[in-house]
Amino acid sequence: MSRLAPDLDPTLLASRLRLAVTRLNRRLRRQDDTRLSPSVQSALATLARHGPLSLGELAAHEALRPPTVTGIVSDLEARSLVARDPDPHDRRVVRVTVTPAGRALLERSRRRKTEYLAARLRRLDEDRLRALEDAVEVLELLAEEDR
């Protein structure tokens, strides 16, 4: 086990990081004009990234119960953002795919959030931008660690 410098307290850093991420996420959600709840938007993004998926596969990806996923998919389908199609290998299984309208909605939402962040980043000096670039690598590692 490596020794940490005395001024590095992982618990304090974790608390500061949690608060900063929570605040930033709240600001990013305000940029979203999709009118989808975070869980519905997350399911749509998962389908766009990993789909087509069965309802069970989507439930596993999202760590949700199947009845919850069924409701989410019904909501997305009613908005014409996803389509349900029979699995070509097993007609008992339904595969959910993102429609072109669903992809366009995700892209618009991502673009708005990216533009918001980019505008804020443009106000930082080069040293802070470089520090943030290094920090993003660590955050990406933390985000993937438990997958």
C-alpha positions in Angstrom: 0.0 0.0 0.0 1.4 3.4 -0.9 1.7 6.2 1.6 -0.2 9.4 0.9 1.1 12.8 1.5 -0.2 14.1 4.9 -2.3 16.8 3.3 -4.2 14.3 1.0 -7.4 13.1 2.7 -9.3 10.8 0.4 -12.5 11.2 2.4 -12.4 15.0 2.2 -11.5 14.8 -1.5 -14.4 12.4 -2.1 -16.8 14.7 -0.3 -15.7 17.7 -2.4 -15.8 15.7 -5.6 -19.3 14.4 -4.9 -20.5 17.9 -4.2 -18.9 19.3 -7.4 -20.2 16.5 -9.6 -23.7 16.9 -8.1 -23.8 20.6 -8.7 -22.4 20.3 -12.3 -24.9 17.5 -13.1 -27.7 19.7 -11.8 -26.6 22.6 -14.1 -26.3 20.2 -17.1 -29.8 18.9 -16.4 -31.1 22.5 -16.7 -29.6 22.6 -20.2 -31.7 19.6 -21.2 -34.9 20.4 -23.2 -36.0 16.8 -23.9 -38.6 16.8 -21.1 -37.5 13.2 -20.3 -36.8 12.2 -16.8 -33.1 11.2 -16.1 -34.0 7.5 -15.9 -35.9 7.6 -19.2 -33.1 9.6 -20.9 -30.5 7.1 -19.5 -32.4 4.2 -20.9 -32.6 5.9 -24.3 -28.9 6.6 -24.3 -28.2 3.0 -23.3 -30.3 1.7 -26.2 -28.5 4.0 -28.6 -25.1 2.8 -27.3 -25.8 -0.9 -26.9 -29.0 -1.7 -28.7 -31.1 -3.3 -29.9 -31.7 -4.8 -26.5 -34.4 -7.0 -25.0 -36.3 -5.6 -22.1 -34.3 -7.9 -19.7 -31.0 -6.7 -21.2 -32.0 -3.1 -20.8 -33.0 -3.8 -17.2 -29.6 -5.3 -16.5 -27.8 -2.4 -18.1 -29.8 0.2 -16.2 -29.9 -1.8 -12.9 -33.7 -1.5 -12.9 -36.5 -4.0 -12.3 -38.2 -5.4 -15.4 -41.6 -3.7 -14.7 -39.9 -0.3 -14.4 -38.1 -0.9 -17.7 -41.4 -1.9 -19.4 -42.9 1.4 -18.3 -39.9 3.4 -19.5 -39.9 1.7 -22.9 -43.7 2.3 -23.2 -43.1 6.0 -22.5 -40.3 6.1 -25.1 -42.4 4.2 -27.6 -45.4 6.6 -27.1 -43.1 9.4 -28.0 -41.8 7.6 -31.1 -38.3 7.5 -29.7 -37.9 3.7 -29.7 -39.5 0.8 -31.6 -40.2 -2.7 -30.5 -39.3 -5.4 -33.0 -39.5 -9.2 -32.7 -36.1 -10.9 -32.2 -35.2 -12.6 -35.5 -34.0 -15.7 -33.7 -36.6 -16.0 -31.0 -40.1 -14.6 -31.8 -41.0 -14.7 -28.1 -38.4 -11.9 -27.4 -38.9 -8.3 -28.3 -35.9 -6.1 -29.2 -36.0 -2.4 -28.5 -34.2 0.0 -30.9 -33.8 3.7 -31.0 -35.7 5.5 -33.8 -34.1 8.3 -35.9 -36.2 10.7 -33.8 -34.7 9.2 -30.6 -31.2 9.6 -32.0 -31.9 13.2 -33.0 -33.3 14.0 -29.5 -30.2 12.5 -27.8 -27.8 14.4 -30.2 -29.6 17.7 -29.6 -29.5 17.2 -25.8 -25.8 16.2 -25.8 -24.9 19.1 -28.1 -26.7 21.6 -25.8 -24.9 20.2 -22.7 -21.5 20.2 -24.5 -22.0 23.8 -25.7 -22.8 24.8 -22.1 -19.7 23.2 -20.7 -17.5 24.4 -23.6 -18.6 28.0 -22.9 -17.7 27.7 -19.3 -14.3 26.0 -20.1 -13.4 28.9 -22.5 -13.3 31.2 -19.4 -10.5 29.1 -17.8 -6.8 29.8 -18.3 -4.5 27.2 -19.9 -3.2 25.8 -16.6 -6.7 25.1 -15.3 -7.7 23.5 -18.6 -4.6 21.2 -18.5 -5.4 20.3 -14.9 -9.0 19.5 -15.9 -7.8 17.4 -18.8 -5.7 15.3 -16.4 -8.7 15.1 -14.0 -11.0 13.9 -16.7 -8.8 10.9 -17.2 -9.1 10.0 -13.5 -12.8 10.6 -13.5 -13.2 8.3 -16.5 -11.3 5.6 -14.6 -13.5 6.1 -11.5 -16.6 5.9 -13.7 -15.6 2.6 -15.3 -14.2 0.9 -12.2 -17.3 -0.8 -11.0 -18.7 -1.8 -14.4 
